[in-house]
Amino acid sequence: MMVKILLVGKHNHGKESIQGEIIKAINAVTKEDVELNSSGRTDAGVHALGQVANFKTNSKIETKKIPYALNSKLPNSIVIKDAEEVEDRFHSRYNCKKKTYRYIINNNEFPSALNRYREFHMPIPLNFEDMKKAIKYFEGTHDFAGFKSSGGAPKKTTIRTIYKASIEKTSDNRIILELTGDGFLYNMVRIISGTIVDVGLGKISLKDIPKIIDSKDRKKAGKTLPPHGLYLVQVSY
């Protein structure tokens, strides 16, 4: 049977990937070497609040008991929250309709000792109002060739649709950026986040964002922010 699982995972700095740990857990429970298909590539350091994956198994374990079985073999930083049987042709990545990613920036003077590997620390005050205006330029259908790092799996096209781009500032001076789209290129969210930070720093004018998008030139966009501030929030089918 084909099984779809929903999981939450926090990358342990310097440890094995979330996907690798789950494959090991499945093997320990089913004694099978399975191919685990996730909804998208998860780089080292990236966290998941709603990652979806699927695998095929001949195990006789009841589907509703699979989360309990796998959780007993997984590190505390990864939790399977749900499992359901799906059609054999289901694929977590290819059947995905949209995804939501979140990037968290700590804009306080000092970093957090507890959240050091869960957010990006930017001690220089950022112009939040300009950042809020700039993020809206990313909504819609664009060629995001300038917001893709080299490497990653080859893509047929660099055109993507961002259904919603938002940013908010919390009472404890965190800036939270969220993007919902039909798909994302390699490091696209981290590069967009870096570009928005540069707007906040005054290094990039918010009015130049459309020109940067149209240029398709990676060198004109901002830097790629570190992976530990990035979260996969939701995958929709």
Phi, psi and omega in degrees: 000155176263130183242132175254131180239149175248130185222157172242133182214138175247122180294128174272119186306122177083001182259180180293156181294159178301314181298318180298320179294321181291319178300317178298319181294318178298318178297319180294326183276317187258346185065023180246147172266104187256159171263119181260116179260115179263168181290347179179164180294135177243107180290157177303131179100343181276142182257158179232124174259343182203049179286145178238139178215162177219153177208156179258136182218151173257008181296148179267005179297135177299140183303319183292343180265352181300316178303318181295319181295314182290320180298332180289343182251352185266154174293162183296344182278356179230131180226127172275120185263341182197156175212141178211150177280135180231173179297150182301332182276357180294139176221125185302325182273311187289333180269359182291134179264321178199158179228153174237127176245151179231139173236130184250127179242123175270110184258025175276164181298322182245149178287165176269129178293324183279329185250023184304323181255023179235001180201160177265127181266123176234099186287341180280130180304135182253147177279093186294323182297320177291323179296320181295323178285321184294323185297332183291337179295341182275348178291147180105187181263122182219163169271111185263031181303328180282357182239035180231132175279154174291152185098186183078171181291140178300142180243144179293327181213152177257010177277128179223157177247124174260112182284325181211133175230121184221162178211140178220159179241128183270169181294338179261022172067036169261141175251122185245118180254135178229138178230130174242124182211175181279352178170163184222141178281171182299118180067014184302314182294320181291328178285319175299317179299318178296324178293319179294323176297319178296328173295315179298330179275350182085008180281332178233131177285138181299332179289344180273351183302313178301323179293321180294317178298313183293332182291332183059024184255111181303327184292339182272343179276174181285179181286163176277115180289157182299153183291335189289353175266359187259139180227133168274114188270314186204145174237129183245143182237000000 
